């Protein structure tokens, strides 16, 4: 396990005291059913209270010895005994026992107790007691015990992804989604919301175990399904409280490490957590409250590119640390200013020289939706339909000309929305990097027509929560939009170029997609309705890098 989040190694414990042997003998007598043929509830209660009253080191040793000899399985069976004669503990008594164990045992011993409890009900994998213990561990165990518990049980999270909770026949059945150990671990990892280092260690453990992250996120949705003849298995009820807590824990982890040496590594780990969250929930089951978690800051470079993308909307502005070249400066480089300013077709770009010696060619996005040659609607729609675009032609030409006069390896392109698509087109033609924001896609016909070539990692596109462009890119045109545009057929919008980085929760696009054909797409807590309000650069720059 990664050492991050771990407490200093404990000094080796001395051999168990004679108390351990005495306790084991007492437990054997209490759990002996040879007399009456059963163990009474009072005897089970005495047995659990005996272990709970021991000093932590001795309690741990007793549980380890019982696990090694099979006696822990016997104790678990008696705790969960549901027979009329000699019933096990009540729910309150179990809660007291599990709390005492969480406070006293180390992670490996807690995992051993969990495995014993899992064997008490084969049909569900001991779902009830395993998850009750997990809740106690989340609330009462030390951070180190929690991490060791997660590590010990991570490999058991995919054994039983669902179990029946009612119904006798297939057409009248109910089931609960989620493995018992996965649900228990979900509670434990969610408890690291204020401990980013331990959260990182726990998520890294799950990420190393195939299928574990997905299993934990699914179990955290607390979903029960019914079977119907018409709609098959469908959600009857769910509780996303722990699911949201896990996403919040991952988001806080990302924020804690953002800007540091491990920022990119932790961000990639966060991506895996949120990708698992997307896979865990059916589109129609995503709730608005699921979407507010994750607002990881961009790094300094992405923030600078976003500021330049914003500046190009105004022909005279430039952010601190950058100089916008005017007509005379462009001419001094041998560039015709008309290369970047073509009002007749709605095209506008700007060339910036940064204080660190880099050069950035920024492209303006849509600012005029008029369906005319000087507007942007024709370029957005025609290019998206694979019919070409005058602005994309202008971007490709501008990039080639600028690359001719700028020092090799010092040029990058950037842009937002339509400008992002233009920046990607320019980058693919000139062979330079690009950083884009909520970028429009580039159609296959455009790629082929301009001989665009993109290397791995050449283009990075940042996407905000709830942005309609980010949903539409790579997805089919929703019926309402097709009707509004007068389209007689649905066409898949072209995907944005390059690697996509979600500044917000990727569940937002799932949520939006499930609701686009309704009249009320829904709201989220972090800033208004889905769609155009989430698309602008103001929303992007909410994620700017922290000030140094």
Protein Blocks (a to p, Z undefined) as FASTA:
>chain_A
ZZehpacdddddddddfklmmmmmmmmmmmpcklnopacfklmmmmmmmmmmpcfklmmm
mmmmmmmnopmmmmmmmmmocbfbhpacdfklmmmmmmmmmmmmcfklmmmmmmmmmmmo
mknoommmmmmmmmmmmmmmcfklmmmmmmmmmmmmmmmmcccfedjbfklcccdedifk
lmmmmmmmmmmmmmmklmmmmmmmmmmpghklmmmmmmmnopacdddfklmpadfbdcfk
lmmmmmmmmmmmmmmmgoiaklmmmmmmmmmmmmmmmmmpcfklpcfklmmgocadcdfk
lmmmmmmmmmmmpmkbccehiacddfklmmmnopafklmocfknopacdddddfkopacd
dddddfbfcdcfklmklmmmmmmnonopfklmmmmmmmmmmmmmgcghiaccddehjlmm
mmmmmmmmnopacddehiacddfklmmmnopacdehkaccdddehiaklmmnopacdfkl
mmmnopabdcdddddehjdddfbdfklmmmmmmmmmpmbnbpcfknpjehjklmmmklmm
mmgccdZZ
